[in-house]
Amino acid sequence: MIYNAIVFLPLLGAIIAGFFGRAIGDRPSEIITTGFLMISMVLSWFVFFQVGFGSETARVPVMRWITSGDLDVSWSLRIDTLTAVMLVVVTTVSAFVHLYSVGYMHEDDSRPRFFAYLSLFTFAMLMLVTADNLLQMFFGWEGVGLASYLLIGFWYHKPSANAAAIKAFVVNRVGDFGFALGIFGVYFYFGSISLDVIFEASPGAKGATMPFLGMQVDVMTTLCLLLFMGAMGKSAQLLLHTWLPDAMEGPTPVSALIHAATMVTAGVFMVARLSPLFEQAPVALQVVTLVGTATAFFAATVGLVQNDIKRVIAYSTCSQLGYMFAALGVSAYGAGIFHLFTHAFFKALLFLGAGSVIHAMHHEQDMRNMGGLAPKIRITWLMMLIGTLALTGVGIPHLAGFAGFHSKDAIIESTYAAHLPYDYSFWMLVFAAFMTSFYSWRLVFMTFHGKTRAEPDVYKHAHESPLVMLIPLGVLAVGAVFAGFVFQPYFIGDMMTAFWGTAIAQGSDSVAVATTTAAGDVAQAIGMAGQAMGEGAGHAAGMTGMAGMAGEAVQHGAGAAAHGAGEAHGGGHHDLPTWVLWSATIAMSIGFGLAYLYYIVAPWLPEATARTFRPLYLFLLNKWYFDELYDVLLVRPIRWLGRALWKGGDGAVIDGTIDGTARGVVWTTGRFVKLQTGYIYHYAFAMLIGVALLISYFIFAGGGMK
C-alpha cells in the first residue's frame, strides 16, 4: 500500500489539477498536488531506511498488462535499494519544487495546468525507477519525455519556448530510437524483457554473436551500446546534448525538476540498473567512460562564458552528468549513484536560487545586468553560496566537506584507480573540476558582488522572495551541506556492503564477491572484474572498431574502480597517492582564485581576455558550434528533402494524377448538376419534352413494324 501511494499520489494530483483545476480554483490545485507530493516524499524516506541494509527485493503487482504469444508483461513495482534511493531523490526535489512554485508562479493564470504537468512529470519518473521490466521502464522513459515537452513549452505564447520544447522532444526521439532497438534486441536474444531473467542470463551471453544489419556482432556490446544511446539522449550527453540548455525556456521550477531529479538522471539510473548487462560488454563500458568524460569537459568549457544565469547552471548539470557516466563506465556504480544523490540537492538549490534572483530582478536573467545584489537578497545569496560550495566540492581530504566534495572526488579517484590509458579520464575530470569552480564563482561574483550593473529602477526595487520560496531553499541547503557526509558510508564507505547487500557475481571465467543492491541489479556489475573482462575485451573491441582502447583499460577498469570508490575515498586512503586525493581540491582552489581575480580584483580582465582570445571566446560562446553544425548537416538537408517530397511527390504526383483525376470527374459531373435549377416550370417543361419524345418513338417504331 505504501509503494502504491508513493507512485500514484502524484498521478492522482495531476488528474485532479488537470481536469478539474478550473472548477476547484488555483489555490486548491496547488494545495492538492503539493500535499500529495509531500506525502509521497515522507513515505519515500521511510522506504529508504526500511529497504536499505540488505533487505529483500519487494514486488508489488499492479495489473496484468500485455500478453502476446511468449510475451507476458505484468505491471508491477520493483522496490530495492537502488529504487529506494531514486524514490527519495525524485519525491524530495519534486515536493519542494511544487512548494516553491506556489510563490514563483503566483502571477500566472494557468497554475492548475502547471501543477498538473509537474505532478505528471513526477509520476512518469516514479514509473521509470520502479520498473520491473524494460517495457515499463520505456513507458516511464517516454512519459518524462512527454511531460518535459509540456513543461518546457508551458509558456506556449513564446515562439522560443515552443521551439525549445520541440527541440527537446525531437533530440530525445533520436536517443529513444536506439533505446527501443536495444529493448527489441534484448527480447530477440533472451526471449524476455523481465529484469531478473535477463540479469540471470547475461553472463552466458558474454562473447556470443547475433545478426544485426547484415553482420554478426557481439551480442552484449551491441545491445548495451543501443541502450546507452537512449541514456545519451535523456541525460544530454555529448552529441545529443543540444536540447538541454534550450530547456531553460520553461519556468525556473521546471529547470530545477528536469536538471536535478527527473529527466536527466533517467539515463544514469538506467545504466546503473542494467549494469549486469554492461559488465558483460567491456567495450560498451569504455564508450560510457569516453562519452561521460568528454561531456564533463565540453560542458564545463561552455559554462565558462555563458551570461544567462540559468544557462550556466544548465551546462553545469550537463558536466556533472558526465562525471556520473564516467564513474559508471569504470564500474564505480556506488560513486556514480552517490553523485546523482548529492547532485539533486545542490543543483535544485542552485536553480531555485537562480529563480529567486530572477524574481527579485523582475525576470532579468543576464548576469551582465546584475551585480551587488547580496545586500538586497541576503538569504538567497547565502543559499546560492551553499549550493556553489557543494557544486565546486569544497572540503578537506581525510576529513569532511560539502555534498559535492564527497561524491565528485570519489568519482575522480575512481577514474585514477581504473588505470585507464594515460589516465585520460582522471586528468580531464580534474581539469573540469577547475573549470566548474571558475564558472560557479563567476556566477556568484557577477550576480551578488561588485558594483551593480542593473537598471537603477530595477535595482532599487529588488527584494527578497516570499517565505514559500525560501523554505524549499533552506531544506535543500541542508542536503547540500550534509548529504555527502551523512550518507557517504552507505554509498562508498565502510557500510556500503551492508547497505546495498552482498552477492556472488559469476562471470564466464571468474567468480568475484560484489557489493550490490539486494535485488542483485548492481551485484553482477561491480564484481565483474579482472580476468573475465580482460579475456572478453579483444573480441568486443574488434566488433566495434575500438581495439586500441580496449586492452589495458578494460583489464583494470572494473575491479580497480570499484575498489577505488569504495576504499580510496571511503576510508582506505593509503591505496591512492596523496596528490590524487588532493587533486580535485587543488583544482577547485585555483578556479576560485582565478574567478576572484577576474571578477573582484580586476573586473576589466574578462573583457580583455575575450578580446585577446576572441576566436576561442566565440568558439565557447557558440557552444562549439554544435547547433550550427547540426543545422548544416541535418536540419537543412532534411528540410530540403521534406520540401522536395511535398512539392514534387505530394504536389506533382498525388495532386497531379490521383487528385487530378478525381477533380476531372467532379468537374464533368458538375456540368450535369447545373441542369438542376430549382424551378418547377423548368422541370414540367423537361417532362413534356420527354413525354413527346417517348410518344414519337412509339409512333414511328410501331409504324415501322407494320
Sequence and secondary structure as in RCSB ss.txt:
>XXXX:A:sequence
MIYNAIVFLPLLGAIIAGFFGRAIGDRPSEIITTGFLMISMVLSWFVFFQVGFGSETARVPVMRWITSGDLDVSW
SLRIDTLTAVMLVVVTTVSAFVHLYSVGYMHEDDSRPRFFAYLSLFTFAMLMLVTADNLLQMFFGWEGVGLASYL
LIGFWYHKPSANAAAIKAFVVNRVGDFGFALGIFGVYFYFGSISLDVIFEASPGAKGATMPFLGMQVDVMTTLCL
LLFMGAMGKSAQLLLHTWLPDAMEGPTPVSALIHAATMVTAGVFMVARLSPLFEQAPVALQVVTLVGTATAFFAA
TVGLVQNDIKRVIAYSTCSQLGYMFAALGVSAYGAGIFHLFTHAFFKALLFLGAGSVIHAMHHEQDMRNMGGLAP
KIRITWLMMLIGTLALTGVGIPHLAGFAGFHSKDAIIESTYAAHLPYDYSFWMLVFAAFMTSFYSWRLVFMTFHG
KTRAEPDVYKHAHESPLVMLIPLGVLAVGAVFAGFVFQPYFIGDMMTAFWGTAIAQGSDSVAVATTTAAGDVAQA
IGMAGQAMGEGAGHAAGMTGMAGMAGEAVQHGAGAAAHGAGEAHGGGHHDLPTWVLWSATIAMSIGFGLAYLYYI
VAPWLPEATARTFRPLYLFLLNKWYFDELYDVLLVRPIRWLGRALWKGGDGAVIDGTIDGTARGVVWTTGRFVKL
QTGYIYHYAFAMLIGVALLISYFIFAGGGMK
>XXXX:A:secstr
 HHHHHHHHHHHHHHHHHHHHHHH HHHHHHHHHHHHHHHHHHHHHHHHHHTTT   EEEEEEEEEEETTEEEEE
EEEESHHHHHHHHHHHHHHHHHHHHHHHHTTT TTHHHHHHHHHHHHHHHHHHHTBSBHHHHHHHHHHHHHHHHH
HHTSSTTSHHHHHHHHHHHHHHHHHHHHHHHHHHHHHHHHS  BHHHHHHHGGGGTT EEEETTEEEEHHHHHHH
HHHHHHHHHTT TTS THHHHGGGS HHHHHHHHHTSGGGHHHHHHHHTHHHHTT HHHHHHHHHHHHHHHHHHH
HHHTT  BHHHHHHHHHHHHHHHHHHHHHTT HHHHHHHHHHHHHHHHHHHHHHHHHHHHTTS  BGGG    TT
TSHHHHHHHHHHHHHHHT B TTS B HHHHHHHHHHHHHHHTT GGGHHHHHHHHHHHHHHHHHHHHHHHHHSS
S  S HHHHHT     HHHHHHHHHHHHHHHHHHHHHHHHHTSTTHHHHH EEEEE SS EEEEE  TTSTTHHH
HT  HHHHHHHHHHHHHHHT HHHHHHHHHHHHHHHHHIIIIITTT GGGS HHHHHHHHHHHHHHHHHHHIIII
I TTHHHHHHHHTHHHHHHHHTGGGHHHHHIIIIIHHHHHHHHHIIIIIIIIIIIIIIHHHHHHHHHHHHHHHTT
    HHHHHHHHHHHHHHHHHHHHHHHHHH 
